[in-house]
Amino acid sequence: MTDLTKLSAAALADLLAAGEVSSVDATRAHLDRIEDTDGDIHAFLHVNRDALDVAADIDRRRAAGDPLGPLAGVPLAVKDVLVTTDMPSTSGSRILEGYMSPYDATVVARARAAGLVPLGKTNMDEFAMGSSTEHSAYGPTRNPWDLDRIPGGSGGGSAAAVAAFQAPLALGSDTGGSIRQPAHVTGTVGLKPTYGAVSRYGAIALASSLDQVGPVTRTVLDAGLLHDVIGGHDPHDSTSLPDRWPSFAAAAREGASGEVLRGLKVGVIRELGDDGFQAGVSASFRAALATLEAHGAEIVEVSAPHFEYGVAAYYLILPAEASSNLAKFDSVRFGLRVDVAGGTVEDVMAATREAGFGDEVKRRIILGTYALSAGYYDAYYGSAQKVRTLIQRDFAEAFARVDVIATPSAPTTAFRLGEQLDDPMQMYLNDVTTIPANLAGVPGISIPSGLADEDGLPVGIQFLAPAREDARLYRVGAALEALLVDEWGGPLLDRAPVRGGGR
């Protein structure tokens, strides 16, 4: 019998539509996989007890001839930054432990309406602050490729769940690379849409001008199928674009033919040399570029002189917005409350935030509050916003010459758990290639490009496109994916030493 957990979402959806497999069978297979492997991996913070009932309802509707979406009956993992009515929503923090939302995030509501079956909520760095999922208040997630290594962050739980075949699809959020960097280190596909292309309503805010929800999958087509479900205008989100979007699944299918590569101009950033990049990452990136060139693409060097300031600007803008967004966690309205005998409201608030927030969250709140304080606003936050504008101009000038920009998705393969916990600056630099896209609001995708020679761990290549050109990324990503699958003789994850059971 086919192992249903090893199928792509598209293949599983085809079997479901043909009546060859039931949603109950598919959901049970993934729940069993979670039970068998998550003791090692810890991708999930909460597993949905009602998943089989949801799946059974989809099966009944299908049998009755009800119209269903293309992904109806396919299981889905949900990053814990997205609020849900039937499962706790903690954003990886003690301050929201056990919190039950009165409403679903828009992307979750759309997934339910399309017939997807939520399997549970995935682990993450607290309030999405981190690049390793080690800053979760509930313990770290481990990389299925090597349980002693990180799965990326902040969305390491979603990426690890997909890489470990616990779920064929997952929802993530990307503020500075939190979808794409975990995809890079777990051998999965992750896409950050154009800012405003997917609703942020119900996504617990970190930095509102940077956050974006997107898909985490094992293939580019699967990402397109999920993006088609969750994307589009949402009147609940004031930053939601009113655009009518093309089918991203159709774009991925078009790209898989490879014809889109002929005459494609791929920009390579002059200022991103090999310094700071692991040798295996650089080698895989150059090999992927050579593959593109061999199939008709033109590699063009472009300049982005302000990218080198992206990390510095980001770590002023993000903490400033986080300081404001996290002020709502005050012990009064919802979440954790630590009572102080005879204390004032301020005493209770201070005690609650001390107990409820982790070290990284406190670090960024302090930094952001300082950057916004009187006398320092212009010097820090104001200057960072000016750099942001310069980075947007760099993109505009580059895209006047090329169709997409290519970079490594991250500087290194997955590092060992604990290796960078005491070095926040080094941790921040993991997002050096992904941050500019968030600052500029442009879309980016990471797809697996191979394994590093040094350690046999996954490496990803990132493509960036102009705002609103998300479909272009699906075409290019699917084209390269198809070529690399031919090279490997199958999807990269077929070679993953995913471990389960006892260690």
N, C-alpha and C positions, 0 to 999 in steps of 0.2 A: 504494500500500500504506500502511496506517496506520502512523504513526510510533509504535512501541511505547513509546518513552521518554516520550512526551507523555501517555500514558494514566494515569488514576488507578489506584491499586492495585486498587480494586474493579472497575473496568472491565477491567483486564488479567486479574484473577482469573476474571471471567466468560468471557472468551475462552479462557482455559486450560481451564476446566471443560467448555466446549462443544467442545473439541478443535479450535478454529479457529486456535489459536496453540500452539506448543510452548514449554516452559520453556527449552529450549536457544535458540530464536529470541529469546525475551524477554531472556534473560541475555546473549546475544551482543550484542544491540542496546545494552544498558546498558554492557557492557564497552567496546564501540566508542565510545560516547558519552564514557566516562571517558577513553579514550585520546585522543580528539579535543580534549577541553576541559580536562583536569586539569593540563596544562602551564601554563595560565593561572590556574586556580582553586586548585589544590593542596588539594582537599578530602580526598584520601586519603593516608594514610601507607603503606598496604599494600593491594595488590589481590590478591584471592584467585585463585591459579592453578588451583585445583580447582573453580571455580564452574561451569564447563560440565559437568564430570563429575557434580556434584551435580544440576544441572538435568536431565541425561540420565537419571539414576536416577529422578527424579520423573516424567519422561515415561514411563519403562518401567513404573513402578508404576501410573500412570494407565491406560496401555494394558492392563495386566493386571487392571484393575478393583479395585485395592486402594482401601480407604477413605482419602480424603485430606481435609485441612482446607481451609477456604474460601480460604486464601491460598497453598495449595501451588503451588510453581513461581514465585512472585513474588520478584523480587530484593530484597535488604535490605542496607543499609549499617549498620555497627556502630561506634559511638563507641569509640575506643581505650582508654577507661577500663574496658571490659568485657573480661574475660579470655577467650581462645579457645585451643583446643588446636592448631589448625592454622595460626594466624597469630600474628605477634609481638603482644605486649600491652605497650605502653610508657607509657601514660598521658601521652603527649606529652613524656616526660622522657628525658634521656641516661642517667640512672641505671638505667633499665630497657631500654636499647637492646638489641634482639634477644631479649628475654625470651620464652620459650615456656612457657605455663602448662600444668600437668598436668591441668587440668580446665576445663570451660566454665562461664561465668557461667550462673546458672539461666535468665535471660531468653534467652540465646543457645541453651542446650539446648532450651528450649521452642520457640524459633523454628525450630530444625532439625527438631524432632519434628513441627512443623506443616507442614513441607515448604517453608519459605522458603529462599531461596538466598543465603547471605552473599556479597556482592560484595567486601568488604574492610573495613579499619579506617579510620575517619575521624579527621582532625586535630583537635586540641583544645589549649587552654591547658594548660600543664604541671600535672598533678595537678588539673585543673579549676579552677585559680586564675587567673581573668581574665574579662574581658567582651568580648574582641576576637579571640581566637585568635592574638594576636601574641606571647603568652608560650610558644608551642610551641617546644620545643628544635629542631624540624625545619623552622622557617620558618612564616610566616603563611599563613592561607587568605585568599582574596580573595572579595569579594561578587560574585556573578554579575550583579547589577544595575549595578555600577560597580566595575571591577577595582582602582580606587584606594582603595576603601573596605573597612571591616572587615565580616565576616559575623556579628558578635556572638560571644559566648563564654560559657562555655568551649566549648560544643559547636558552634562555627562550621563545622567540617567536615561534620557531619551535616546542618545546615541548608543549607549551600551545595550539598551533593551533591543534596539533594532539589530545591532551587530551580533548579539547573542541569540538571535532568532526567537526572542521572547515576544516580539511584535513586528508585523511587517511594515507598520507605519507609526510615526510619532509626531506630535506637535512640539515645537520648541520656540524659544524666543531668542533674539539676537540683538544685543545692545552695542557690542563691540567685536563680535565674533562668536557668540555663544551657541550658534548653530554650526557655523563653518569650521571652527577650530576643533570641536569634538568630532565632527565628520572626518577631519583630516587624520586624527589619531586613532580612530576606530574603523577606518575603511568603509565609511558609509557616505551617503549623499546628503548634503544639507544646503538649503537655499534661504538667503535673506532677501525678501522681496523689496521692491521700491518702497520707500517710506510712504505710508498712507494707502498702500495697495491692499493690505490685510488689516482688518479691524484690531485695534488694541483694547477695545472695550472688554473689561473683565480680565485683562492681563495686569497683575499687580505691578504697579509702576516702579521702575528703577530710575531711568532718565527719559522723560517723556519725549524729548526731541530726538532720541536715538533708538528707542525700543522698537522692535518689529517682530511680529509672529511669523513663523514659516514652517515648512515641512522638513522632516528627518526621515530618510528612507534608505533602501538598498539599491535602488535604480533611479535614473533620471525620470523615466516614465512614471514611476510611482510618485515621485515628487510632484510632477505635473498634475497627476490625477487628484492628489490631495489638495494642491494649490487651487485647482478649479473649484473644489468644494468650499474652501475657507475664504477665498478672496472676494473682492468686490466691495462696493460702497456700503457703509453702515452709518445711518443717521445718528446712532448713539456715540459715534467717535467724531469729534470735531475736526480731526486731522485726516479723516478718511477721504480719499480722492473720489470724485464723482465719475471717473472714467468707466467706459465699457471695455472689459478686458477680453482678449482672445482666449481660446482654449490652450492652456499650457500643455496638456496631455497631447493635443494635436501637434503642437510645436515640437515636443519631444519625439513623436513618431516621425515627423518630417525630418528631424535632424539625424535620426538613426540611419537614414539612407546614405549619409556621408557627403551628399552633393553640396551641402551648405558650406563645406570647407573650401570649395574652389573659389579663389579670389578673396577669401576672408582675410581681413587685415587684423592681425593679433599684435597688440602693443605689449612691449616688455619695458618696464620702467628702468631707466638708466641708473637711477640713484639706488635701486635695490640690487646691490652686488651680492657676492657670496659671503661677505663678512657677516658673521652672526648667524649664518644658516648651517645646519648640520650637513656634512658632505653628502650623505645619502639623499637628503631632501633636495639639494641643488642638482644632484645627478638625475633624480627622477623628474624634476622639473624640466631640465634640458632635454631629456629623452622624450617627454611628452610634447615639447615644442617641435622636436625633430619629426615626430609622428605627424603632427599637424601640417608641418611644412611639406612632408613627403606626399601628403594627400591634397595639396593645392593651396594651403594657407600661406600667407605672406607674413613673416615676422618683422615687425617694425619697432625700432627703438624709440621710445617717447620719454619725455622729461616730466617729472613731477617733483620739483625742487622742494616743495613744502611738506611732502609726505613724512620727512624725517621729524617734523614737529607734531605729527598727528598724535602720538602716544601722550606727549606732554599736554597738548590741548585737551585731549579726551579726558585725562585724569584731573582736569580742572572743571570741565563742563559736566561730566558725569557726577562727581561728588556734590557739586553745587545743586544739581537737580535732585539727586538722591536725598540730600539734606532736607529739601523742601518736601519731597514726596513721602519720606518716612516720618515726618512730623506728626502725621495722623495716628501713629501708633503710640498713644499717650496714656493708656491704661483706663481711659474714661469710656470710650465708645464700644470697643470690641477688642478681642484678643486677651493676652495675659494681663493680670492685675496683681501686683505685689503690694499687699496692704502694709502700712507702717503705723504702728500704734501711736496715736496722738499726732500723726504727721499731717502736713498740709497736702493739698493736691499736687503741689510741686514735688514734695517728698515722695509721694506714691509714684508719680511719673518717673522720677529719677531712678527709684528702686526697680521699677518695672523695666525700664529701658536698659538698665545695667544687667538685669537678669535675663532679659529676653533677646538682646542683640549679641551677636558674636564679635570677635575682635576685628575682623575685616570690615564689618558693617560700621562699627564704632569708628574705625580709622577713617573711613570715607566720609562719614557724617561730620567728623571734626574738620577734615580737610575742606569739605564743601562749605561748611558754615564759615570757616575762616576766609575762604575765597570770596564769599558774598558779603563779608563784613564791611562796615564803613571804613573808608580809607584804603581798602584793598580790592574793592570790586573792579575798578578800572584796570588796575595793575595785573590782576590775575584772570578773573572770569571774562572781563571785557577784552583783554588781549587774546584769550583763548578763542573767543568768538571771531575775532579778526583772522586768526590762523585758520579757523574753519572755513571762512570765506575764501581764503587763498587756496585751500585744498580743493574747494568746489571749482575754482577757476582752473586749477591744474587738470582736473577731470575734464572740464569743458574743452580745454585746448587739446588734450590728448584724444578725446573722442571726435574732434574735428578731423583727425588724421586716421583713426583706427576704428574698427567695429567693436572690438572687445579688448580688454586689458587682461593679461595673464600674470599671476604671481604664484609662488608657493602659498599654500593655505596657512601655513604656520612655519616657524623657523626650525623646529625639531620634531622628532617623533615623540611618542608618549614618554614622559619622564617618570621616574619612580615616585611612588607615594612618599610624601614627606620631604622630597628632595629640594623643593623650592618654598616650603611653607615659611621658613624663616627669612626669606628674601623676597619681600613684596615687589620690589622693582623688577627682579628677574621674572616673576610671575606675570607682571603687567606687560612685559615685552613679548609674551606669547601671542599677543594680538596685534603685533606691529603691521602685519599685512592686511588684516581684516578691518581694523578701526577706521581707516579713511572712508570706506563705503558707508559706514554709519554716520560719519560727520557730514558727508555729502548727500546722503539719502538715496544713493544709487543701489541697484540690486547686485548681489554677488552669489555665486554658487561654488561649492567645493565638491569635487568628485574624486574618487580614488585614482591615483596615477601609478601605483606600484608599491613595492616594499623596499625599504632602505637596506642597502647592503650590510651596514654595520650591525643591525639588530633584527632584521627581518620583520620590522613593524611597518604598519601602513603609512603611506604618504599621500597627500592630496594636492591637486592643482586647483587654484581659484581663478574663476573668470568673473570680470566685472563688466557691466554694460551701462549705458546711459539710463537715467531715470525713465521709467515707464517701458523700458525695453526688456522686461523680464523674459518674454518669449524668446528673445535672441539667445539668452543664456541656456534655455532648454534645448534649443536647436544645436548650439555648439557643444554643450555638455553631452547630449545624447550621441552626437557624432563621434566625439573622442571616446566616450564610453564603449561604443560599438567596436571601434578599432582596438581598444585595449583588451576587451573581452576576447577578441580574436587572438590577440597575442598570448593571453593567459590560458586560453582554452575554456574559459568560464568566468563567472563573476569573481572578483577578488576575494569576497567573503567565503567562497567555497574552499579557500585555502586557510581559513582562520582556525587556529587551534582553540576554538571556544570550549571552555571547560565547564563542567557541571557536576553536581553531586558533591561529595566530600573532597576537600583539598588534599 
